[in-house]
Amino acid sequence: TKYLAFEVTPVATSGTSPGTAVKSVYVGPVVSAASNSAPSVSAVSITLTSTAQPVSTAQIGQSLTGTYSYSDLESDPQGTPTFKWYRSDNNVGLNKTAIIGATAINYTLATADAGKYITFEVTPVAQTGLSPGTAIESNYVTVVPSAPTNLVATAVSPTQINLSWTDTSSDETGFKIESPANSLINTTTASATSYSHT
């Protein structure tokens, strides 16, 4: 087992020289790459920050947290891992790009994520030994519009019901109006906040 230190002796172009050698603190132990394994991660997933529960869908404005399990065959302690969040157009990674600035374990969904698919990636790093390990990516989380609120149904006549609600999202394509039997009656335009059914 070896430890390394760095020493420097100052030398001047004129006057009294050299100066006194100064040595750094020792670092180590130095291990052979052949006898040491890189760290690894498993169970990489995305949870909703507020509930710490895994999610497959989320809404703009919600905070997500990446989770994972770290391991190292030689029990080398965990260093500072590398985190990345990605945005894709579908659940197989079409046009996948790293989200600029999203390098922390938490990420808050932004307007640009509307209708996209989000993944979390972690690259394990050990404080000692061979490092870093292989980057592992989570499953996809689909970003969906937030549900409308304050739904009110008003019976105008025996044959007419007026509906109104509060639109809480900015990325929907419309609202489906369905009967109690879950049959589709109509689909409104985006940003609609009312519908009259006769």
N, C-alpha and C positions, 0 to 999 in steps of 0.2 A: 504494500500500500504506500503510495507516494502522495506528497503534498507539494504544491508549487508556490513560489514567491517571486516577486519582481524586484530587482535592485538597480538603482541608478546612482552613478557617481558624477557630480557636476564638474565640468571643465570650462575654464574661462580662457579667452584668447590672450588675455594679458593679466598681470598681477599674480597673486598667489594662487596656485592651482596644482592638483585637483582639490575639490572640496570633500566633505565627508559623505561616504556612501549611505544611502537611506534605502531600507527594504520595506516592501509592502507586507501586509498580513498574509499568512498562508491560506491557500484555498485547496479544497480537496475533500475526500480523497479522489485521486484520478483513477478512473476505472477503464478497463479495456472495452471497446464497443463490442468485441466478440463475446464478451462474458456478461453483457448487460442487455436487457430488453427495453425497448421504448415503452412508455406508459400507454394505456389504452382507456377508452371510454365506452360505456354501453348504456342502454336504456335512455338514449337521447330523445327527449320529447318536449312538447310545449304545453304549459299549463296557463290557465287564467290567473293572473297575479292575485286578484281579489279572493279567489277561492282555493287556489293551489291544486285545482282539479284539472286533469287533462281535457283538452278541447279539440274538436275537429272543425268547428265553425266559431267565428268571432266577429265583432262589429267594430267599426271605426271608433276610435277614442278609447277602446279597451286596452289595458296593459297586459302584455304576455310575458311569461318568464320561461326561459330555457332551463331544463333540468337534465341531469346526467349522473352516471356513477363512474368514479375514477378508480383505476386499479393499476398496479405496477408489480411485476413478478418479483422484483428485488426489494419491494416496499419502499422505493424512493418516494419521498413526500411530494405532494402536488405543488407545482409552481404556479405561475400565472398563465392560465389557458387563454387561447385566442377564441373569441366569439364572433360569429357573423350571422346576420339575418339576410335571407334572400326573398325576392319577389318574383313569381312566375305567372304566366298566363293560363296554365292549367296544372293538373296534378301529376304530370310527368315531366315538369320542368321546362316547358316551352318558354323561350326568351328569358330564362332565369338570369337575374342580375343581383349583385350584392347591393343592399340598401345603404346608401351613403350615410356614414355617421352611426350606423347601427352596429356597434361593436361591444355592447354591454350585455349582461345576462338578461336584462329586461328590454322590452321594446313596446312602444305605444303605437297602435295602428293609426296611420294617417290617411288623409283623403286619397292620396295616390295609391293606396292599397285596395281601394274599392273594387270588388269583383276579382281580386287576385288571390294567389295561393302563396302562403308564407311558410318558410322553413327556417329552422335554427340549426347552426352548425358549430361544433366545438372541436378544437384541436388541443389534445392533452399535452401538458408540459410538466416535466418533473424538475424538482430543484437540483437533483443530482442524477448522474448516470446518463444513459442515452436518451436524447430528447430533441425535438418533439415527437409525439406519436402521430398516428393517422387521424385525419379529420373525419368525423362521423356526423351525418345529417339526420334530422328528425323527419317524421312524417309531415305531410302538408296540413296546414290549417286554412280553411276557406274563409275569406272575408265576405260577409253577407250584410245587406242593409239592416239597420236597426228597425225593430218592429214599431208600428204606429201606436200611439197611446190615446187615451181619453175618447174611446169609441162611444158614440151616443146614437141610439136608434129612436126615431120619433115617428109614431103612427099618425100620418096626416089624414088618412081616410081608410076605409076598409080594404082598399086595393093599393094603397101607396105607403111606403116606408122611406123616410129620409135618413140617411146615415151621414155622420160627420166624425172626423178624427183629427188628431194632431200628427203631422208628418215630422218624424224625428230624424230622418236621414236625407242625404242629398244625392244618393247614388242609385235609387230604385228606378226601375223602368216602368213601374205601374203597380196598382193594387188589385188583387183578385177579390171579387165579390162572390161569395159562395153561399149556398143555401144550407140549412141545418143538416141536410143529407150529404154535404160536401160536394154537391154538384156545382160546377162553375156557372155563374149567372152572367158575369161580365168582367172585363178588366179595364181599369181606369187608365188615364194618362199618368205620366210621372208627375210628382208633386201635387196630385189631387188631394183634396181634404174633405170631399163630400161626394155623395152619390144618392140619386133618387131611384128607388125601385118600385115599379108598378106592375 
